[in-house]
Amino acid sequence: MAGFLDNFRWPECECIDWSERRNAVASVVAGVLFFTGWWIMIDAAVVYPKPEQLNHAFHTCGVFSTLAFFMINAVSNAQVRGDSYESGCLGRTGARVWLFIGFMLMFGSLIASMWILFGAYVTQNTDVYPGLAVFFQNALIFFSTLIYKFGRTEELWT
């Protein structure tokens, strides 16, 4: 699963060599998605400043998604496979547990954002934009995490 994008082939274009720029492209795309998620949430917080419109506790989902982003990407795929990380207090098992907890936080935040969208906005017949902002923030951070984790290669520079 860790290398499912390794065999991904860009459409053949002789004007750009994508093989050398895969890490850069994945990093930029992930960064743009992460930034856009937070930008949408900041916009909603500015447009709806009252707690009746956008409860301040709803920002917790984005904070936990951001924390999960860093947890997931702190562990390399080689550490999870056990190729490069043998020392430490838990070794490969510790890396896998850390990654599992990161994905649990990420999925939990995404599910909580859907619950906020439908439970607090759609069923209440109020303005839906704050709920959509919470959901899109977490969805964009989720996709940026996946792109940054699995879209890059771990080849060392020569």
C-alpha positions as CSV (number, residue, x, y, z in Angstrom):
1,M,0.0,0.0,0.0
2,A,2.9,2.3,0.7
3,G,4.0,2.4,-2.9
4,F,0.7,2.3,-4.8
5,L,1.6,5.5,-6.7
6,D,5.1,4.2,-7.6
7,N,3.9,2.8,-10.9
8,F,1.7,5.8,-11.7
9,R,2.7,7.2,-15.1
10,W,2.1,10.7,-16.2
11,P,0.8,11.3,-19.7
12,E,3.7,11.3,-22.1
13,C,4.8,14.9,-22.7
14,E,8.2,15.6,-24.1
15,C,8.3,19.1,-22.9
16,I,8.4,18.2,-19.1
17,D,10.2,15.4,-17.4
18,W,7.9,14.5,-14.5
19,S,10.0,11.7,-13.2
20,E,12.6,14.0,-11.6
21,R,9.9,16.3,-10.2
22,R,7.5,13.8,-8.6
23,N,8.5,14.8,-5.0
24,A,8.2,18.5,-5.8
25,V,4.8,18.2,-7.5
26,A,3.4,16.0,-4.7
27,S,4.7,18.4,-2.0
28,V,3.3,21.5,-3.8
29,V,-0.1,19.9,-4.4
30,A,-0.4,18.7,-0.8
31,G,0.6,22.1,0.4
32,V,-2.0,23.9,-1.7
33,L,-4.7,21.5,-0.5
34,F,-3.6,22.0,3.2
35,F,-3.5,25.7,2.8
36,T,-6.9,25.8,1.0
37,G,-8.5,23.8,3.8
38,W,-7.3,26.2,6.5
39,W,-8.2,29.2,4.3
40,I,-11.8,28.0,3.9
41,M,-12.1,27.6,7.7
42,I,-10.6,31.0,8.5
43,D,-13.0,32.5,6.0
44,A,-15.9,30.9,7.7
45,A,-14.7,32.1,11.1
46,V,-14.4,35.7,9.8
47,V,-17.8,35.7,8.0
48,Y,-19.6,34.0,11.0
49,P,-17.9,35.4,14.1
50,K,-20.8,34.6,16.6
51,P,-20.9,31.3,18.4
52,E,-24.5,30.8,17.4
53,Q,-23.5,30.8,13.7
54,L,-20.2,28.9,14.0
55,N,-19.5,27.3,17.3
56,H,-15.8,27.7,18.3
57,A,-15.6,24.1,19.3
58,F,-16.0,23.1,15.7
59,H,-12.4,24.2,15.0
60,T,-11.2,21.2,17.0
61,C,-11.7,18.9,14.0
62,G,-9.2,20.9,11.9
63,V,-6.7,21.0,14.8
64,F,-6.8,17.2,15.1
65,S,-6.6,16.8,11.3
66,T,-3.5,18.9,11.3
67,L,-2.0,17.0,14.2
68,A,-2.8,13.7,12.3
69,F,-1.1,15.2,9.2
70,F,2.1,15.6,11.1
71,M,1.8,12.2,12.8
72,I,1.2,10.3,9.6
73,N,4.0,12.0,7.7
74,A,6.5,11.8,10.6
75,V,6.9,8.0,9.9
76,S,8.5,7.0,6.6
77,N,7.3,4.0,4.7
78,A,10.7,2.3,5.3
79,Q,10.2,2.6,9.0
80,V,6.8,0.9,8.7
81,R,8.2,-1.9,6.6
82,G,11.1,-2.3,9.0
83,D,13.8,-1.6,6.4
84,S,15.5,1.3,8.1
85,Y,14.3,1.6,11.7
86,E,15.5,-1.2,14.0
87,S,16.5,0.7,17.1
88,G,14.4,2.7,19.5
89,C,12.0,1.7,22.2
90,L,9.5,-0.1,19.9
91,G,11.1,-0.3,16.5
92,R,8.9,-1.3,13.6
93,T,5.9,-2.0,15.9
94,G,6.1,1.5,17.4
95,A,6.2,3.1,13.9
96,R,3.1,1.1,12.9
97,V,1.2,2.0,16.1
98,W,2.1,5.7,15.6
99,L,0.9,5.6,12.0
100,F,-2.3,3.8,13.0
101,I,-3.1,6.4,15.7
102,G,-2.5,9.1,13.1
103,F,-4.9,7.6,10.7
104,M,-7.4,7.0,13.5
105,L,-7.2,10.7,14.3
106,M,-7.6,11.7,10.6
107,F,-10.6,9.5,10.0
108,G,-12.1,10.5,13.3
109,S,-11.8,14.2,12.4
110,L,-13.3,13.6,8.9
111,I,-16.2,11.7,10.4
112,A,-16.7,14.3,13.1
113,S,-16.8,17.1,10.4
114,M,-19.5,15.2,8.5
115,W,-21.5,14.9,11.8
116,I,-21.1,18.6,12.4
117,L,-22.2,19.4,8.9
118,F,-25.4,17.3,9.0
119,G,-26.1,17.5,12.7
120,A,-25.6,21.2,13.3
121,Y,-26.5,22.7,9.9
122,V,-28.3,20.6,7.4
123,T,-31.0,19.3,9.8
124,Q,-31.4,22.6,11.5
125,N,-32.3,24.5,8.3
126,T,-29.7,27.2,9.0
127,D,-27.0,28.6,6.8
128,V,-25.0,25.6,5.7
129,Y,-21.7,27.4,4.8
130,P,-20.0,27.1,8.2
131,G,-20.7,23.3,8.2
132,L,-19.4,23.0,4.7
133,A,-16.3,24.9,5.7
134,V,-15.6,22.5,8.5
135,F,-16.2,19.5,6.3
136,F,-14.1,20.8,3.4
137,Q,-11.3,21.8,5.7
138,N,-11.0,18.3,7.0
139,A,-11.5,16.7,3.6
140,L,-8.8,18.8,2.0
141,I,-6.4,18.1,4.9
142,F,-7.2,14.4,4.5
143,F,-6.4,14.4,0.8
144,S,-3.2,16.5,1.3
145,T,-2.1,13.9,3.9
146,L,-2.6,11.1,1.5
147,I,-0.8,12.9,-1.4
148,Y,2.1,13.9,0.8
149,K,2.5,10.4,2.4
150,F,2.1,8.2,-0.7
151,G,2.7,10.6,-3.6
152,R,6.4,11.1,-2.9
153,T,9.3,8.6,-3.4
154,E,11.8,7.9,-0.7
155,E,14.8,7.7,-3.0
156,L,17.9,9.4,-1.6
157,W,19.7,12.1,-3.6
158,T,22.8,10.9,-5.2
